[in-house]
């Protein structure tokens, strides 16, 4: 059976770590950041873990 193609949109947004965790970028980091506090912007730098209820669905999209 041929392998599934990964979903290109999901591939750009999510990454699977060596331990199998799925990480994503924080929301609201693209633009309009001048009005956001420094504390909020610093917190958005780090990659966030995807909620456990969504992990199976995202791994399927990534063909992992």
Long-range contacts (C-beta under 8 A, 24 or more apart in sequence): 3-63, 4-63, 5-63, 6-61, 6-62, 6-63, 7-61, 7-62, 7-63, 10-58, 10-61, 10-62, 11-62, 14-50, 14-58, 14-61, 14-62, 15-47, 16-59, 16-62, 16-64, 21-49, 21-50, 21-55, 22-49, 22-50, 22-54, 22-55, 22-58, 22-59, 23-47, 23-48, 23-49, 23-50, 24-48, 24-49, 24-50
